[in-house]
Amino acid sequence: MILLHSGKESFVFPTATPIARSIGVEISGVSGGDLAEPTAAGECRTLLDRHGVVVFREAHIDDDDLVTLSRLLGDVVVAPMGGQERHPEISAISLDPAKTVLASYNTGTFHWHIDGATDEIPQMGTLLTALDVSDEGGDTEFANTYAAYDALSADEKAELEGLRVEHSFATAQLLANPEPTERQRAAWDRVPTREHPLVWTRRNGRRSLLLGATAGRVVGWPDDEGRALLDRLLDWSTQPRFSLRHHWRRGDLVLWDNTGMLHRAVPYAPTSPRLLHRTTLVGEEAVA
């Protein structure tokens, strides 16, 4: 039980249960309205820093409260495309083009990634709530790249020291669509590539592996050797001891640390009713 104090009043998260040894905590018995206030948001941030992924089961948070909670957690990205008319901070996640103009890109989320990997400062965190769920597939998986780095041997850490990786939107999209049209490829190539260290060292000394679908090549290495290293590290980071799989129920709200948690959607059919609403928190620390 987590007791939050706010002046003379208090608010209780009734049950907070760790999901796995190295990732995630699940909380039940909390409604979305309860979360849209400063004390609860402060505890959400504490849990996020400690566990990487925070699951509120069947909180049924509405769009107003989702935006309020997001703003209490940090600055919020205004979606450049696909934002809701009333709340431009909210993006719809669906494979149905009638629900989002980004439907054709969302199959790219079937591969492990972090959001904003081609930015100088990747997005800090993500909030995702389920309005409707898939009958088959559609779960979301997470993997803790802080824990994955910590578990490497000293020799393996030394091998990675100083390596840089080129990240590109096209690299990620080619996994989902290996035979793009010229128009698609041109659109992908308009997104700038970005070089990042393979090991992201935070100001507080904490380290994680910066991997995922956008990671195309290790700078200065032969392409095949770099690809083999990135694939090996991705397999290492996403093994069961560092990961969890969230099976969505309507009304679930999930928050995660985008900078240290890889994520992906388990494939689901384009005809699925699955519809999620997402807000994204602006990055707070450049990759170093």
C-alpha positions as CSV (number, residue, x, y, z in Angstrom):
1,M,0.0,0.0,0.0
2,I,1.3,3.5,-0.9
3,L,0.0,6.4,1.1
4,L,0.3,9.8,-0.5
5,H,0.0,12.9,1.7
6,S,-1.2,16.2,0.3
7,G,-1.7,18.9,2.9
8,K,-4.2,17.6,5.4
9,E,-5.5,15.0,3.0
10,S,-4.1,11.7,1.8
11,F,-4.6,9.5,-1.2
12,V,-3.9,5.8,-1.2
13,F,-2.7,3.5,-4.1
14,P,-4.4,0.4,-2.7
15,T,-2.2,-2.3,-4.2
16,A,1.2,-1.9,-5.8
17,T,2.6,-5.2,-6.9
18,P,6.0,-5.7,-8.6
19,I,5.4,-7.5,-11.9
20,A,8.9,-9.0,-12.4
21,R,12.3,-8.9,-10.8
22,S,13.8,-6.2,-12.9
23,I,10.8,-4.4,-14.4
24,G,7.3,-3.1,-13.8
25,V,4.8,-2.5,-11.0
26,E,1.0,-3.0,-11.2
27,I,-1.6,-0.9,-9.3
28,S,-5.3,-1.7,-9.1
29,G,-8.2,0.1,-7.5
30,V,-7.3,3.6,-8.8
31,S,-9.5,5.7,-11.1
32,G,-8.2,8.1,-13.7
33,G,-9.6,11.1,-11.9
34,D,-7.5,10.1,-8.8
35,L,-4.3,10.4,-10.8
36,A,-4.9,13.9,-12.2
37,E,-3.6,15.7,-9.1
38,P,-0.1,16.7,-8.1
39,T,0.5,14.2,-5.2
40,A,-0.5,11.2,-7.2
41,A,1.5,12.4,-10.2
42,G,4.6,12.8,-7.9
43,E,4.2,9.2,-6.8
44,C,3.8,8.1,-10.4
45,R,7.1,9.7,-11.2
46,T,8.8,7.9,-8.3
47,L,7.4,4.6,-9.3
48,L,8.5,5.2,-12.9
49,D,12.1,6.0,-11.9
50,R,12.1,2.9,-9.7
51,H,10.4,0.3,-11.9
52,G,10.5,1.6,-15.4
53,V,6.9,0.6,-16.2
54,V,3.8,1.5,-14.1
55,V,0.5,-0.3,-14.9
56,F,-2.8,1.0,-13.6
57,R,-5.4,-1.7,-14.1
58,E,-8.7,-0.5,-15.5
59,A,-8.3,3.1,-14.3
60,H,-10.5,4.3,-17.2
61,I,-8.8,7.7,-17.4
62,D,-10.5,10.1,-19.8
63,D,-8.7,12.4,-22.2
64,D,-8.9,15.5,-20.0
65,D,-7.4,13.7,-17.0
66,L,-4.8,12.0,-19.2
67,V,-3.6,15.4,-20.4
68,T,-3.6,16.8,-16.9
69,L,-1.6,13.9,-15.5
70,S,0.8,14.1,-18.4
71,R,1.4,17.8,-17.8
72,L,2.0,17.2,-14.1
73,L,4.7,14.6,-15.0
74,G,6.5,17.0,-17.4
75,D,6.3,18.9,-20.6
76,V,4.0,17.2,-23.2
77,V,4.7,16.7,-26.9
78,V,2.1,18.2,-29.2
79,A,1.6,15.6,-31.9
80,P,2.9,17.0,-35.2
81,M,0.4,14.6,-37.0
82,G,-2.6,12.7,-35.8
83,G,-3.3,14.7,-32.7
84,Q,-6.9,14.9,-31.4
85,E,-8.9,18.0,-32.3
86,R,-9.7,18.9,-28.7
87,H,-6.4,17.5,-27.3
88,P,-3.5,17.9,-29.8
89,E,-1.3,16.2,-27.2
90,I,-3.2,12.9,-27.7
91,S,-2.4,10.5,-30.5
92,A,-4.6,7.6,-31.4
93,I,-2.8,4.3,-31.8
94,S,-4.7,2.0,-34.3
95,L,-4.2,0.2,-37.6
96,D,-7.5,1.6,-38.8
97,P,-6.9,4.7,-41.1
98,A,-10.3,6.0,-40.2
99,K,-9.0,6.4,-36.6
100,T,-5.6,7.9,-37.3
101,V,-3.7,9.2,-40.2
102,L,-0.6,7.4,-38.9
103,A,-2.2,3.9,-39.2
104,S,0.2,2.9,-42.0
105,Y,3.2,3.6,-39.8
106,N,1.9,1.7,-36.7
107,T,3.0,-1.7,-38.0
108,G,6.5,-0.4,-37.3
109,T,5.6,-0.6,-33.6
110,F,5.7,-4.4,-33.9
111,H,9.5,-4.2,-33.5
112,W,11.5,-3.3,-30.4
113,H,12.2,0.4,-30.3
114,I,12.3,3.6,-28.2
115,D,10.4,6.7,-29.3
116,G,12.3,9.6,-30.6
117,A,15.6,7.7,-31.1
118,T,16.4,10.0,-34.1
119,D,16.1,13.1,-31.9
120,E,19.0,14.7,-30.0
121,I,17.0,14.3,-26.8
122,P,14.7,11.2,-27.0
123,Q,11.3,11.5,-25.4
124,M,11.3,11.0,-21.7
125,G,8.2,8.9,-21.2
126,T,4.9,7.7,-22.6
127,L,1.4,7.3,-21.2
128,L,-0.9,4.9,-23.0
129,T,-4.5,4.0,-22.2
130,A,-6.7,1.4,-23.8
131,L,-10.1,2.5,-25.1
132,D,-10.6,-0.8,-27.0
133,V,-8.6,-4.0,-27.1
134,S,-7.7,-6.7,-29.6
135,D,-9.3,-10.2,-29.4
136,E,-6.0,-11.6,-30.7
137,G,-2.5,-10.1,-30.3
138,G,-2.1,-6.4,-29.4
139,D,-0.3,-6.9,-26.1
140,T,2.6,-4.6,-25.4
141,E,6.0,-5.9,-24.4
142,F,8.7,-4.0,-22.5
143,A,12.4,-4.7,-21.9
144,N,14.6,-2.9,-19.3
145,T,17.9,-1.8,-20.9
146,Y,19.2,-0.4,-17.6
147,A,19.1,-3.9,-16.1
148,A,20.4,-5.4,-19.4
149,Y,23.5,-3.2,-19.3
150,D,24.1,-3.8,-15.6
151,A,24.1,-7.5,-16.1
152,L,26.8,-7.4,-18.8
153,S,30.3,-8.6,-17.7
154,A,33.1,-6.1,-17.2
155,D,34.7,-7.3,-20.5
156,E,31.5,-6.8,-22.4
157,K,31.0,-3.3,-21.0
158,A,34.6,-2.5,-22.0
159,E,33.9,-3.7,-25.5
160,L,31.0,-1.3,-25.8
161,E,32.7,1.8,-24.4
162,G,32.9,4.6,-26.9
163,L,30.9,2.9,-29.6
164,R,28.4,5.0,-31.5
165,V,25.3,3.9,-33.5
166,E,23.5,5.5,-36.4
167,H,19.7,5.6,-35.9
168,S,17.3,6.3,-38.7
169,F,13.5,6.2,-39.3
170,A,14.1,4.4,-42.6
171,T,15.9,1.5,-40.8
172,A,12.9,1.0,-38.6
173,Q,10.3,1.2,-41.3
174,L,12.2,-1.2,-43.6
175,L,11.6,-3.9,-40.9
176,A,7.8,-3.5,-41.4
177,N,7.8,-2.7,-45.1
178,P,10.9,-4.1,-46.8
179,E,9.7,-3.2,-50.3
180,P,8.6,0.5,-50.1
181,T,7.5,2.6,-53.0
182,E,9.8,5.4,-54.0
183,R,7.4,7.9,-52.4
184,Q,7.5,6.0,-49.1
185,R,11.2,5.8,-49.1
186,A,11.5,9.5,-49.9
187,A,9.2,10.3,-47.0
188,W,11.3,8.2,-44.6
189,D,14.5,9.7,-45.7
190,R,13.3,13.2,-44.9
191,V,13.6,12.3,-41.2
192,P,17.2,13.1,-40.2
193,T,19.5,10.3,-39.0
194,R,21.2,10.6,-35.7
195,E,24.3,9.2,-34.1
196,H,24.1,8.2,-30.4
197,P,26.4,6.4,-28.1
198,L,25.5,2.8,-27.8
199,V,25.7,3.1,-24.0
200,W,23.7,6.1,-22.7
201,T,25.2,7.5,-19.5
202,R,22.9,9.7,-17.4
203,R,24.0,12.7,-15.3
204,N,23.3,10.5,-12.2
205,G,25.7,7.8,-13.5
206,R,23.0,5.3,-14.5
207,R,23.6,3.6,-17.8
208,S,21.4,1.9,-20.4
209,L,21.8,0.4,-23.9
210,L,20.4,2.5,-26.7
211,L,19.1,-0.1,-29.1
212,G,16.0,-1.0,-31.2
213,A,14.5,-0.9,-34.6
214,T,16.1,2.5,-35.6
215,A,19.7,1.2,-34.8
216,G,21.1,0.7,-38.3
217,R,24.9,0.4,-38.0
218,V,27.8,0.8,-35.6
219,V,29.9,3.8,-36.7
220,G,33.3,2.7,-38.0
221,W,32.5,-1.0,-38.1
222,P,31.9,-3.2,-41.1
223,D,28.1,-3.4,-41.6
224,D,27.9,-7.2,-41.0
225,E,29.9,-7.0,-37.7
226,G,28.0,-4.0,-36.5
227,R,24.6,-5.7,-37.3
228,A,25.7,-8.8,-35.5
229,L,26.6,-6.9,-32.4
230,L,23.3,-4.9,-32.4
231,D,21.3,-8.1,-32.9
232,R,23.2,-9.9,-30.1
233,L,22.6,-7.0,-27.7
234,L,18.9,-6.8,-28.6
235,D,18.5,-10.5,-28.0
236,W,20.3,-10.1,-24.6
237,S,18.2,-7.1,-23.5
238,T,14.8,-8.6,-24.4
239,Q,15.3,-12.0,-22.7
240,P,12.6,-12.9,-20.1
241,R,14.6,-11.8,-17.0
242,F,14.6,-8.2,-18.3
243,S,11.2,-8.0,-19.9
244,L,7.4,-8.2,-19.3
245,R,4.3,-8.6,-21.5
246,H,1.3,-6.5,-20.7
247,H,-2.1,-8.0,-21.7
248,W,-4.4,-5.0,-22.2
249,R,-7.9,-4.7,-20.6
250,R,-10.2,-1.8,-21.5
251,G,-9.3,1.1,-19.3
252,D,-5.7,0.1,-18.5
253,L,-3.2,3.0,-18.2
254,V,0.5,2.2,-18.7
255,L,3.3,4.7,-18.1
256,W,6.9,3.9,-19.0
257,D,10.4,5.4,-19.0
258,N,11.0,5.6,-22.8
259,T,14.7,6.2,-22.4
260,G,15.5,3.0,-20.7
261,M,12.6,0.7,-21.7
262,L,12.4,-0.8,-25.2
263,H,8.8,-1.6,-26.2
264,R,6.9,-3.2,-29.0
265,A,3.3,-4.2,-29.8
266,V,2.5,-7.9,-30.4
267,P,1.2,-8.0,-34.0
268,Y,-2.6,-7.7,-34.4
269,A,-4.9,-7.6,-37.4
270,P,-5.6,-4.4,-39.3
271,T,-9.3,-5.1,-38.7
272,S,-8.8,-5.3,-34.9
273,P,-10.9,-2.8,-32.8
274,R,-7.7,-2.1,-30.8
275,L,-7.6,1.7,-30.0
276,L,-5.2,3.3,-27.6
277,H,-4.7,7.0,-26.7
278,R,-1.1,8.1,-26.1
279,T,0.6,11.2,-24.7
280,T,4.3,11.6,-24.8
281,L,6.6,13.5,-22.4
282,V,9.3,15.8,-23.8
283,G,12.9,14.5,-23.3
284,E,14.8,15.9,-20.3
285,E,18.4,14.8,-21.0
286,A,20.5,14.6,-24.2
287,V,22.2,11.2,-24.9
288,A,25.7,11.3,-23.6
